[in-house]
Amino acid sequence: MTTAVLTPKQEAEKPLDHLPENSTLEDIQYHVHVLEVIKRGLVDVAAGRTFTHEEAKQRLRKWLQD
């Protein structure tokens, strides 16, 4: 089974079908932004660029103390 690769335009159009007709441009930008951030996160996970829960707590603790 092959998965079709969507163009960036097609990826941006997909969520628009689920938004209400009275959505503002700000609503649309927000949804496209959130999808892009999720996509980047999935790429990071696939590349092994992740932290354990404990590592994240340690990093936050250090950041909050500085």
Phi and psi in degrees as GROMACS dihedral restraints (atoms count N, CA, C in turn):
[ dihedral_restraints ]
;  ai    aj    ak    al  type     phi  dphi    fc
    3     4     5     6     1  -104.0    20    10
    4     5     6     7     1   144.8    20    10
    6     7     8     9     1  -102.4    20    10
    7     8     9    10     1   128.4    20    10
    9    10    11    12     1   -70.4    20    10
   10    11    12    13     1   135.1    20    10
   12    13    14    15     1   -90.9    20    10
   13    14    15    16     1   124.5    20    10
   15    16    17    18     1   -86.9    20    10
   16    17    18    19     1   146.2    20    10
   18    19    20    21     1   -74.9    20    10
   19    20    21    22     1   160.7    20    10
   21    22    23    24     1   -55.5    20    10
   22    23    24    25     1   -37.5    20    10
   24    25    26    27     1   -63.3    20    10
   25    26    27    28     1   -43.6    20    10
   27    28    29    30     1   -64.8    20    10
   28    29    30    31     1   -38.6    20    10
   30    31    32    33     1   -63.5    20    10
   31    32    33    34     1   -38.3    20    10
   33    34    35    36     1   -72.3    20    10
   34    35    36    37     1   -32.2    20    10
   36    37    38    39     1   -72.9    20    10
   37    38    39    40     1   -33.1    20    10
   39    40    41    42     1   -53.4    20    10
   40    41    42    43     1   -52.8    20    10
   42    43    44    45     1   -69.5    20    10
   43    44    45    46     1   -20.1    20    10
   45    46    47    48     1   -63.1    20    10
   46    47    48    49     1   -29.8    20    10
   48    49    50    51     1   -64.3    20    10
   49    50    51    52     1   -22.4    20    10
   51    52    53    54     1   -97.9    20    10
   52    53    54    55     1    -6.4    20    10
   54    55    56    57     1   -86.9    20    10
   55    56    57    58     1   150.2    20    10
   57    58    59    60     1   -63.8    20    10
   58    59    60    61     1   154.8    20    10
   60    61    62    63     1   -61.9    20    10
   61    62    63    64     1   -26.7    20    10
   63    64    65    66     1   -91.4    20    10
   64    65    66    67     1    18.2    20    10
   66    67    68    69     1   -64.2    20    10
   67    68    69    70     1   141.3    20    10
   69    70    71    72     1   -86.4    20    10
   70    71    72    73     1   167.0    20    10
   72    73    74    75     1   -60.8    20    10
   73    74    75    76     1   -34.4    20    10
   75    76    77    78     1   -63.3    20    10
   76    77    78    79     1   -41.9    20    10
   78    79    80    81     1   -59.0    20    10
   79    80    81    82     1   -45.4    20    10
   81    82    83    84     1   -64.7    20    10
   82    83    84    85     1   -45.9    20    10
   84    85    86    87     1   -59.5    20    10
   85    86    87    88     1   -43.0    20    10
   87    88    89    90     1   -60.0    20    10
   88    89    90    91     1   -47.8    20    10
   90    91    92    93     1   -64.9    20    10
   91    92    93    94     1   -40.7    20    10
   93    94    95    96     1   -65.1    20    10
   94    95    96    97     1   -40.8    20    10
   96    97    98    99     1   -61.8    20    10
   97    98    99   100     1   -47.3    20    10
   99   100   101   102     1   -59.9    20    10
  100   101   102   103     1   -43.6    20    10
  102   103   104   105     1   -63.1    20    10
  103   104   105   106     1   -37.3    20    10
  105   106   107   108     1   -66.3    20    10
  106   107   108   109     1   -42.0    20    10
  108   109   110   111     1   -64.3    20    10
  109   110   111   112     1   -41.8    20    10
  111   112   113   114     1   -62.6    20    10
  112   113   114   115     1   -43.7    20    10
  114   115   116   117     1   -59.5    20    10
  115   116   117   118     1   -44.9    20    10
  117   118   119   120     1   -61.2    20    10
  118   119   120   121     1   -40.9    20    10
  120   121   122   123     1   -62.8    20    10
  121   122   123   124     1   -41.4    20    10
  123   124   125   126     1   -64.7    20    10
  124   125   126   127     1   -36.8    20    10
  126   127   128   129     1   -64.3    20    10
  127   128   129   130     1   -42.5    20    10
  129   130   131   132     1   -61.4    20    10
  130   131   132   133     1   -43.4    20    10
  132   133   134   135     1   -61.2    20    10
  133   134   135   136     1   -46.3    20    10
  135   136   137   138     1   -62.1    20    10
  136   137   138   139     1   -30.4    20    10
  138   139   140   141     1   -88.9    20    10
  139   140   141   142     1     0.6    20    10
  141   142   143   144     1    80.2    20    10
  142   143   144   145     1    14.7    20    10
  144   145   146   147     1   -89.6    20    10
  145   146   147   148     1    73.0    20    10
  147   148   149   150     1  -134.9    20    10
  148   149   150   151     1   167.1    20    10
  150   151   152   153     1  -125.1    20    10
  151   152   153   154     1   149.5    20    10
  153   154   155   156     1   -72.2    20    10
  154   155   156   157     1   167.4    20    10
  156   157   158   159     1   -60.6    20    10
  157   158   159   160     1   -42.6    20    10
  159   160   161   162     1   -64.7    20    10
  160   161   162   163     1   -42.2    20    10
  162   163   164   165     1   -61.4    20    10
  163   164   165   166     1   -41.0    20    10
  165   166   167   168     1   -64.3    20    10
  166   167   168   169     1   -41.8    20    10
  168   169   170   171     1   -62.2    20    10
  169   170   171   172     1   -42.0    20    10
  171   172   173   174     1   -64.3    20    10
  172   173   174   175     1   -43.6    20    10
  174   175   176   177     1   -64.2    20    10
  175   176   177   178     1   -42.8    20    10
  177   178   179   180     1   -65.8    20    10
  178   179   180   181     1   -40.4    20    10
  180   181   182   183     1   -59.6    20    10
  181   182   183   184     1   -45.8    20    10
  183   184   185   186     1   -63.8    20    10
  184   185   186   187     1   -44.0    20    10
  186   187   188   189     1   -64.2    20    10
  187   188   189   190     1   -39.5    20    10
  189   190   191   192     1   -73.0    20    10
  190   191   192   193     1   -23.7    20    10
  192   193   194   195     1   -82.9    20    10
  193   194   195   196     1   -23.8    20    10
